[in-house]
Amino acid sequence: MDIILDNIFEIAIVLIFLLILYRGFCRKPKVKIVKAPTTKQIRRQKKRARQRRKFSRWFKVPYVGHTEVINYDKTNPYIESIWEEMRKK
């Protein structure tokens, strides 16, 4: 009975080893086919982006967020006005 269990255990180890060898060397990796865009598609994409930039230049959309807009005093130098804003906080 002990000999049969040893043989089954050895067979399992050999099968696992062969499976690892197969996965490492024989199996072909899956290759994803990536479709490259045509020049016509690239031109169309650039044209759309240019139209969006034009549109955003014509109609200024106000920024909506949690940031605070700091207006600097033109009479004070830049660094001085920053220090004043920092002191306020």
Secondary structure, 3 states (H helix, E strand, C coil): CHHHHHHHHHHHHHHHHHHHHHHHHHCCCCCCCCCCCCHHHHHHHHHHHHHHHHHHHHCCCCCCCCCCCCCCCCCCCHHHHHHHHHHHC
